Amino acid sequence: MSTSSLFKPFQYKNLQLKNRIVMAPMTRAQSDNGVPTQSIANYYGRRAASEVGLILSEGTVINRPGSKNLQNIPDFYGNEALNGWKNVIDTVHQNGGKMGPQIWHVGDTRMVEDYPLVQMEKASTMTIEDIQDTIAQFAASAKSAKDLGFDCLEIHGAHGYLIDQFFWEVTNTRTDEYGGKTLKERSRFAVDVVKAIRAAVGEDFTIIIRLSQWKQQDYKTRLAFTPNEMEDWLLPLKEAGVDIFHCSQRRFWEPEFEGSDLNFAGWAKKITGQPTITVGSVGLNGDFLNAFAGQGTEKTDLTELIRRLDNEEFDLVAVGRAILQDHEWVKKIKDGNTEALLDFSAESMGVLF
């Protein structure tokens, strides 16, 4: 099996990548009181030196009450945290890599009862003033990303967090302009976030958005049940300024709609005409739920991934746990050294190496 298509350069606007492999965002919660340390810089620097095409950071939060649900999730605001991120991006660049921060607000997803002490923000109960300030804070963090020298940014609009809570009818019961019976109506918050970010970073800076059908609150739920509903969801985001759609599935090989072999990223590319990133158990034979259950996952080959990439179903491939387990994963794939690839161990979830 040839993996050459994984190692073709990619360019879109200001973003120039040496290959098609993206390190997926993975929450580490190891930034002391929200400030990324030298160990965080080293962690990303090792992946950059091992030829990951694009690194997307763990989720980093905006300056809003309850924007994170664990104390050591990194901030992307304030001098101390931003200085830490400046060290991270400089380290990545020194090691030949490219990187974008994932900008995030967790919404109503409390994880530890005594943190944070503030009330978690809910899509259904935020005031218009809360919404307007949240949009402004997304834009402020995005502007900081550009000013610090990052190569792009990603908006976290997936997995049941705040932006996704606006998309989802279960968590968005608003009756004003940020609610509605249709997915297109409930997408207004995300559209306004994207517009504000685009205004803050200019036309040439690449904006990625991560989306998912599934939610951490319900793994089987969906937002778009048909291609037409997906159009109503994605096209307004494209018009607002999204450049690349990062389409999260638990298993990338699963078709999105009956009657077509295309996965989520394939449909997003077909609908929008924009580049897309696929993600979901790449290089492993089981999804991430195994890790949260304390179970390991065996490595597997990339035949199906390469088939879809060669068919231009999507443009980029995000790899999470395999690169978390082994920072040299990309280099081993490039060299054809598949025998040296590692199975994923759940213990890697809590270790920074």
Backbone torsions as a table, in degrees:
resi	resn	phi	psi	omega
1	MET	NA	124.6	176.6
2	SER	-85.5	134.1	176.6
3	THR	-106.8	17.9	-173.4
4	SER	-59.6	-31.6	-178.9
5	SER	-65.8	-24.5	176.0
6	LEU	-70.2	-18.2	-172.4
7	PHE	-114.0	20.7	170.8
8	LYS	-80.5	140.6	176.9
9	PRO	-62.6	157.7	178.8
10	PHE	-134.7	135.9	175.7
11	GLN	-138.4	135.3	172.3
12	TYR	-149.0	121.3	-174.6
13	LYS	51.1	-124.7	-177.1
14	ASN	-82.7	-5.4	-172.1
15	LEU	-93.6	113.4	178.2
16	GLN	-119.4	119.4	-175.6
17	LEU	-118.7	145.8	-178.4
18	LYS	-81.8	-16.7	175.9
19	ASN	-153.9	-176.8	-172.3
20	ARG	-98.4	9.3	-173.8
21	ILE	-98.5	127.2	-178.6
22	VAL	-113.9	134.5	169.7
23	MET	-79.9	118.6	-177.2
24	ALA	-69.4	150.1	175.4
25	PRO	-64.5	134.1	179.4
26	MET	-141.2	116.1	-177.9
27	THR	-61.9	127.7	-178.1
28	ARG	-111.3	-31.3	-179.9
29	ALA	51.5	45.7	179.4
30	GLN	-127.3	24.6	175.0
31	SER	-100.7	113.3	-171.8
32	ASP	-57.5	113.9	-178.8
33	ASN	51.3	34.2	175.0
34	GLY	91.4	0.8	-176.6
35	VAL	-106.6	117.8	179.5
36	PRO	-68.4	133.3	-175.2
37	THR	-97.5	179.9	176.8
38	GLN	-61.4	-33.3	179.6
39	SER	-64.9	-32.1	175.8
40	ILE	-67.5	-43.6	177.7
41	ALA	-60.9	-41.3	179.9
42	ASN	-65.5	-39.5	179.9
43	TYR	-58.7	-49.0	178.8
44	TYR	-72.7	-35.6	179.5
45	GLY	-60.6	-37.2	177.9
46	ARG	-63.3	-39.8	179.1
47	ARG	-69.1	-38.4	177.8
48	ALA	-62.7	-43.7	-179.6
49	ALA	-66.4	-20.6	-179.0
50	SER	-98.9	20.7	166.2
51	GLU	77.1	23.5	167.2
52	VAL	-62.7	130.1	-176.2
53	GLY	-66.3	-46.9	179.4
54	LEU	-141.2	130.4	174.9
55	ILE	-101.4	125.7	168.3
56	LEU	-104.1	126.6	-174.6
57	SER	-68.9	164.5	165.2
58	GLU	-55.1	162.4	178.7
59	GLY	-59.3	131.8	178.2
60	THR	-123.4	136.0	-165.8
61	VAL	-99.7	156.0	178.3
62	ILE	-87.0	171.3	-175.2
63	ASN	-85.5	75.4	176.8
64	ARG	-139.6	149.9	176.2
65	PRO	-58.3	134.0	176.5
66	GLY	68.3	22.2	-178.4
67	SER	-72.7	-16.1	175.5
68	LYS	-133.2	159.9	-176.8
69	ASN	-119.0	7.1	171.9
70	LEU	-139.2	137.4	-172.1
71	GLN	-59.2	-35.8	-173.4
72	ASN	-97.4	13.4	165.3
73	ILE	-66.8	136.6	-174.7
74	PRO	-73.1	144.4	172.6
75	ASP	-84.9	155.5	168.7
76	PHE	-124.5	50.2	175.5
77	TYR	-160.3	160.5	179.8
78	GLY	85.6	142.8	-172.6
79	ASN	-58.1	-43.6	-174.3
80	GLU	-65.2	-47.2	179.7
81	ALA	-66.3	-42.0	-179.0
82	LEU	-66.8	-35.0	173.9
83	ASN	-62.7	-38.5	175.6
84	GLY	-62.6	-41.5	178.8
85	TRP	-69.6	-31.1	174.6
86	LYS	-61.5	-40.9	176.5
87	ASN	-64.1	-38.4	179.0
88	VAL	-62.9	-52.3	-175.5
89	ILE	-67.8	-34.7	176.1
90	ASP	-64.0	-40.0	178.3
91	THR	-64.6	-43.4	178.2
92	VAL	-61.3	-45.6	179.9
93	HIS	-64.7	-39.3	178.3
94	GLN	-62.2	-25.0	179.3
95	ASN	-98.7	14.3	173.5
96	GLY	81.8	16.9	-175.5
97	GLY	-103.5	171.6	173.1
98	LYS	-124.5	148.4	-173.1
99	MET	-154.1	147.5	170.7
100	GLY	-133.2	142.6	173.5
101	PRO	-78.6	146.6	169.9
102	GLN	-93.3	120.4	-175.2
103	ILE	-99.7	134.7	-156.8
104	TRP	-147.4	150.6	164.7
105	HIS	-142.2	124.1	-171.4
106	VAL	-77.0	-17.1	-178.2
107	GLY	65.9	-145.7	-175.3
108	ASP	-88.7	72.7	179.7
109	THR	-135.8	63.2	-179.9
110	ARG	-62.8	133.5	179.3
111	MET	-113.7	-36.6	-178.3
112	VAL	-124.5	123.0	-169.0
113	GLU	-61.3	-29.6	-178.4
114	ASP	-96.2	10.1	176.2
115	TYR	-147.8	134.3	-8.6
116	PRO	-80.1	165.2	179.2
117	LEU	-75.4	-21.8	178.7
118	VAL	-74.6	160.1	177.0
119	GLN	-70.5	134.3	176.2
120	MET	-68.5	141.9	-178.2
121	GLU	-84.2	137.4	-177.4
122	LYS	-117.7	137.8	178.1
123	ALA	-55.4	-34.7	-173.4
124	SER	-80.9	-17.0	-172.8
125	THR	-123.1	-4.5	177.7
126	MET	-61.9	141.0	174.4
127	THR	-75.3	165.6	176.4
128	ILE	-60.2	-37.8	177.7
129	GLU	-64.2	-40.2	175.0
130	ASP	-59.3	-45.9	-178.6
131	ILE	-62.3	-45.8	-178.5
132	GLN	-62.9	-40.2	179.1
133	ASP	-70.2	-36.8	177.8
134	THR	-62.0	-43.7	176.2
135	ILE	-59.4	-44.8	179.9
136	ALA	-63.0	-36.5	-179.7
137	GLN	-73.1	-34.0	171.4
138	PHE	-59.4	-44.9	-179.3
139	ALA	-65.4	-38.2	179.9
140	ALA	-64.5	-42.6	178.2
141	SER	-66.9	-37.0	177.7
142	ALA	-63.1	-44.0	177.9
143	LYS	-61.3	-38.6	177.3
144	SER	-62.9	-38.5	178.6
145	ALA	-59.9	-45.6	178.5
146	LYS	-65.0	-44.4	-177.7
147	ASP	-63.3	-32.8	-179.3
148	LEU	-77.1	-13.2	178.0
149	GLY	101.9	12.7	175.3
150	PHE	-65.6	157.3	-173.0
151	ASP	-90.0	-16.6	-179.8
152	CYS	-171.2	-175.3	171.4
153	LEU	-146.8	159.3	174.8
154	GLU	-124.7	135.5	172.2
155	ILE	-93.0	129.7	177.5
156	HIS	-86.6	104.2	178.9
157	GLY	-117.6	26.7	-171.0
158	ALA	-124.9	179.5	162.3
159	HIS	62.0	23.0	173.9
160	GLY	82.9	15.0	175.4
161	TYR	-86.9	-172.0	-164.0
162	LEU	-54.5	-53.6	-177.9
163	ILE	-59.6	-41.7	178.8
164	ASP	-66.3	-30.2	177.9
165	GLN	-67.6	-27.4	172.4
166	PHE	-72.5	-38.2	178.9
167	PHE	-62.4	-37.8	-165.5
168	TRP	-87.4	126.7	-177.1
169	GLU	-63.9	-25.1	179.7
170	VAL	-67.1	-37.1	-176.3
171	THR	-103.6	-11.7	176.9
172	ASN	-111.9	98.6	179.2
173	THR	-110.7	22.3	-178.2
174	ARG	-65.9	153.5	177.1
175	THR	-115.0	6.2	177.9
176	ASP	-98.6	-160.7	-174.5
177	GLU	-68.7	-11.6	178.2
178	TYR	-100.5	8.6	173.5
179	GLY	-117.3	-159.7	177.1
180	GLY	138.9	162.5	-178.1
181	LYS	-80.5	-21.7	-176.4
182	THR	-106.8	156.4	177.4
183	LEU	-62.2	-37.3	178.7
184	LYS	-60.9	-41.9	178.1
185	GLU	-65.5	-42.3	-177.0
186	ARG	-74.8	-7.1	177.6
187	SER	-85.2	-1.1	-174.3
188	ARG	-60.8	-40.4	-179.4
189	PHE	-58.8	-48.6	179.7
190	ALA	-62.0	-41.3	178.8
191	VAL	-60.7	-43.4	-180.0
192	ASP	-67.5	-35.5	174.8
193	VAL	-62.1	-47.2	-179.0
194	VAL	-62.4	-44.2	179.9
195	LYS	-60.2	-42.5	-179.6
196	ALA	-66.4	-39.9	178.0
197	ILE	-66.1	-43.5	178.6
198	ARG	-59.5	-42.2	178.3
199	ALA	-63.5	-32.5	-176.9
200	ALA	-77.8	-32.2	-172.9
201	VAL	-106.3	-10.2	-179.3
202	GLY	86.6	177.1	-171.3
203	GLU	-77.9	-27.5	-170.9
204	ASP	-90.2	-12.1	-177.9
205	PHE	-84.0	130.0	-171.5
206	THR	-79.5	126.8	177.5
207	ILE	-108.8	123.4	175.0
208	ILE	-108.3	145.6	170.3
209	ILE	-126.6	134.2	176.6
210	ARG	-97.1	127.4	-178.1
211	LEU	-128.8	156.7	174.9
212	SER	-148.9	151.3	167.9
213	GLN	-77.7	-46.3	-176.8
214	TRP	-73.7	155.8	176.8
215	LYS	-124.8	151.6	174.4
216	GLN	-62.9	-23.3	177.9
217	GLN	-79.7	-19.7	-178.3
218	ASP	-161.2	101.6	-174.7
219	TYR	-67.7	-18.9	-174.5
220	LYS	-101.7	-3.3	-177.3
221	THR	-74.6	164.8	179.0
222	ARG	-139.8	153.3	172.3
223	LEU	-96.3	-47.4	-178.3
224	ALA	-111.9	117.0	-178.7
225	PHE	-92.0	-13.7	-178.3
226	THR	-139.4	161.4	174.4
227	PRO	-57.3	-35.9	178.8
228	ASN	-63.7	-41.2	177.2
229	GLU	-66.0	-35.1	177.1
230	MET	-66.6	-36.0	174.6
231	GLU	-59.4	-45.8	-180.0
232	ASP	-62.1	-26.6	-179.8
233	TRP	-83.2	-49.1	-169.5
234	LEU	-87.3	-36.6	-174.7
235	LEU	-63.9	-40.4	175.3
236	PRO	-62.4	-32.5	177.5
237	LEU	-68.6	-40.6	174.8
238	LYS	-60.2	-47.4	-178.5
239	GLU	-62.7	-30.7	179.8
240	ALA	-74.2	-22.9	177.4
241	GLY	136.6	5.3	177.8
242	VAL	-69.9	133.5	178.8
243	ASP	-96.3	-44.1	-174.5
244	ILE	-131.1	133.6	178.5
245	PHE	-101.7	122.4	179.2
246	HIS	-100.7	107.6	-165.3
247	CYS	-104.4	102.1	-172.4
248	SER	-84.9	122.0	170.2
249	GLN	-124.5	155.4	174.5
250	ARG	-72.2	-29.8	179.2
251	ARG	-140.9	111.3	-170.4
252	PHE	-62.6	-23.7	-173.3
253	TRP	-81.0	-4.3	-177.5
254	GLU	-83.3	127.5	176.5
255	PRO	-61.1	147.9	-176.2
256	GLU	-82.9	-41.1	-178.2
257	PHE	-129.0	148.0	179.0
258	GLU	-62.1	138.8	178.1
259	GLY	93.2	-0.1	178.6
260	SER	-142.6	144.8	178.4
261	ASP	-83.4	-11.2	-175.8
262	LEU	-62.3	137.8	173.1
263	ASN	-86.3	-172.8	-176.7
264	PHE	-58.8	-48.0	-179.8
265	ALA	-63.0	-34.5	178.0
266	GLY	-64.7	-44.0	177.9
267	TRP	-67.3	-39.2	179.9
268	ALA	-62.3	-40.4	178.2
269	LYS	-67.4	-42.4	179.5
270	LYS	-62.4	-40.7	-176.2
271	ILE	-74.8	-44.2	-171.3
272	THR	-96.5	-24.2	-173.1
273	GLY	75.5	4.7	-179.0
274	GLN	-95.0	158.5	173.3
275	PRO	-61.0	149.3	178.3
276	THR	-133.9	156.7	175.6
277	ILE	-114.2	129.1	171.7
278	THR	-96.8	153.0	178.7
279	VAL	-158.2	150.9	176.1
280	GLY	138.2	90.7	175.8
281	SER	64.1	33.6	176.9
282	VAL	-66.5	127.7	177.4
283	GLY	80.7	0.0	-178.8
284	LEU	-132.1	155.8	-174.8
285	ASN	-99.0	7.8	177.4
286	GLY	-143.8	153.5	-175.1
287	ASP	-83.1	179.4	-170.7
288	PHE	-67.4	-16.4	179.1
289	LEU	-60.7	-30.4	177.3
290	ASN	-57.8	-42.7	-177.5
291	ALA	-64.6	-42.9	-179.8
292	PHE	-68.0	-20.8	175.8
293	ALA	-89.6	5.4	178.4
294	GLY	79.8	19.1	-177.4
295	GLN	-107.6	145.3	173.4
296	GLY	-80.1	172.9	179.9
297	THR	-139.8	135.0	-178.3
298	GLU	-78.9	147.9	174.5
299	LYS	-67.6	157.8	176.7
300	THR	-146.0	169.4	-176.4
301	ASP	-81.2	174.4	-173.1
302	LEU	-108.6	18.3	-174.1
303	THR	-56.1	-48.9	-177.7
304	GLU	-68.4	-37.9	177.4
305	LEU	-61.1	-48.2	-178.4
306	ILE	-64.3	-39.0	177.7
307	ARG	-57.2	-46.3	-178.5
308	ARG	-70.0	-40.2	178.5
309	LEU	-64.6	-42.6	177.9
310	ASP	-62.5	-29.3	176.5
311	ASN	-81.7	3.5	178.8
312	GLU	59.4	33.8	176.3
313	GLU	-67.0	-32.7	177.4
314	PHE	-148.9	173.7	-172.3
315	ASP	-109.7	-32.8	-175.6
316	LEU	-132.9	156.7	-175.0
317	VAL	-127.6	118.3	178.2
318	ALA	-93.6	132.9	-177.9
319	VAL	-122.3	126.6	-177.1
320	GLY	-105.2	-87.3	-170.7
321	ARG	-60.5	-33.5	-179.0
322	ALA	-64.0	-38.5	178.3
323	ILE	-78.9	-28.6	173.6
324	LEU	-63.7	-42.5	-179.8
325	GLN	-68.7	-38.5	-171.0
326	ASP	-140.5	104.6	-176.8
327	HIS	-66.3	-14.6	179.2
328	GLU	-97.8	15.2	-176.9
329	TRP	-54.7	-47.2	-177.4
330	VAL	-63.2	-45.0	-178.8
331	LYS	-61.4	-39.6	179.5
332	LYS	-66.4	-40.6	177.2
333	ILE	-63.3	-46.2	-178.6
334	LYS	-60.1	-40.2	-177.8
335	ASP	-82.2	-2.7	-177.7
336	GLY	71.5	19.8	-176.5
337	ASN	-92.1	56.5	-173.7
338	THR	-69.0	-22.5	178.5
339	GLU	-63.6	-25.8	-177.8
340	ALA	-87.3	-4.8	178.1
341	LEU	-64.7	149.9	-174.5
342	LEU	-106.9	145.7	165.2
343	ASP	-66.7	157.6	179.1
344	PHE	-89.0	131.0	176.6
345	SER	-106.9	132.4	-178.2
346	ALA	-61.0	-23.5	179.2
347	GLU	-62.6	-22.0	-179.7
348	SER	-66.4	-20.3	-178.6
349	MET	-60.0	-31.3	-174.6
350	GLY	-108.3	15.0	-175.1
351	VAL	-122.0	141.2	178.3
352	LEU	-107.7	104.2	179.7
353	PHE	-148.1	NA	NA
